Amino acid sequence: MYLEHLSLTDFRSYAQVDLKLGPGATVLVGSNGIGKTNLMEAIGYLATLSSHRVSTDGPLLRFGTDRALIRAKLVRGEQSTVVELEINAGRANRGRINRGNPVRARDILGICQTVLFAPEDLALVKGDPSNRRRFLDELLVSLMPVHAATRSDYDRVLKQRNALLKSARTGKFTSGHEATLDVWDQHMARAGAELLHARLELVERLRPHLKRAYGQLTDGSKEAGVLYRSTIQGGLDDDGGPAEGPAESSEGVEDLRSLSVEKLTERYIQAFAASRRKELERGISLVGPHRDELELVLGQAPAKGYASHGETWSMCLSLRLASYYVMLDDTRTGGSAPILILDDVFAELDVQRRRKLAAIVAGAEQVLVTAAVDADIPEELAGRRVKVVPGGIDGEG
């Protein structure tokens, strides 16, 4: 897959901009703060319906406007598709495919597939578990858009259940609420089981590719791994998250992987019953996929807190490369390899890592790179150059 044309209206700093692209490597060069990342962010948003920079849609709208439009022409094999996304302030976003009737935003998921590398990726190792859960869920939805509904259903039930638990903490909880909580337990157990089952399967697919990618980027002296820690696996810690164990142990994870959605649903029902007193005291749901952890392991130790700065960068890059490899497994025969986006990444890396990363991605169907100066780009990615200037595109090199 490659992006042939991108058009933005009232997105971030752009009143209107049009960018023509093609297969292979394209480097967008321009001073810091000029708007290069805004272009890459728009492509990533079209693919995932989320930004790698902000958690809400408000900042995506050009100041003083109430809607933004992303339009892209994508080529997959012999077929081209025009997809549009309207981002609205205060109302639901809408999509459009090949200029047809408006559809829900999530109905366009899967048309544009990207893997985006950015400096913000350091949070995948250094940040809290929500960053790693988000990484996993975005990859899950990219591979199987139906799971956008799975996530949405779970989030809706979680919100309702938390509201009920909060009312208990404020003294408004009655025996009638107890029965209502039992009903929400059933709904949340089922939704949580479906999400957990999908995540566990994805982690198994991701694991060998993470090991491979880390080996490609480093001297191979350490091995990268990943463990999924669930709140129904081994109890809760003092903060209500999954209790930690030795980094090298996968006992319990293996057990969960062998369970069906129905069996996982039963496990959640049991876990809700065991944690009810604590949940009523705190007024929040302490058990569920929203509290799980994707633990990154380097050698025998957790990457978080133990990895050096260089190892941290290598782990972050390896996660993105691993997701690219997983997506290739799904699309190798369909002419729909994901678009690779490297947003201002090379400036953060030493020369050795720059060259290794460039050599790995150079053969991708389409690679989009941003840089402040040409000198940051390794020769392995010699290709088309586009100059970005305030408010638009100046031309091609």
QUIBELQUI-V398813 format. One record per run of one state. SS is the DSSP state (2 for helix, 1 for strand, 0 for the rest). FROM is the first residue (numbers start at 0). TO is the last residue. Records with the same first field share a line. If there is no record, write none. Layout:
SS = FROM-TO / FROM-TO
//
This chain:
0 = 0-0 / 11-12 / 20-22 / 29-34 / 48-56 / 61-65 / 76-77 / 88-92 / 97-101 / 109-110 / 112-112 / 126-127 / 143-145 / 169-173 / 217-222 / 229-234 / 236-240 / 242-251 / 257-259 / 282-287 / 291-291 / 298-299 / 302-307 / 331-337 / 343-344 / 348-349 / 361-364 / 371-372 / 376-377 / 381-382 / 389-390 / 396-396
1 = 1-10 / 13-19 / 23-28 / 60-60 / 66-75 / 78-87 / 93-96 / 102-103 / 108-108 / 111-111 / 113-117 / 223-228 / 235-235 / 241-241 / 292-297 / 300-301 / 338-342 / 365-370 / 383-388 / 391-395
2 = 35-47 / 57-59 / 104-107 / 118-125 / 128-142 / 146-168 / 174-216 / 252-256 / 260-281 / 288-290 / 308-330 / 345-347 / 350-360 / 373-375 / 378-380
//
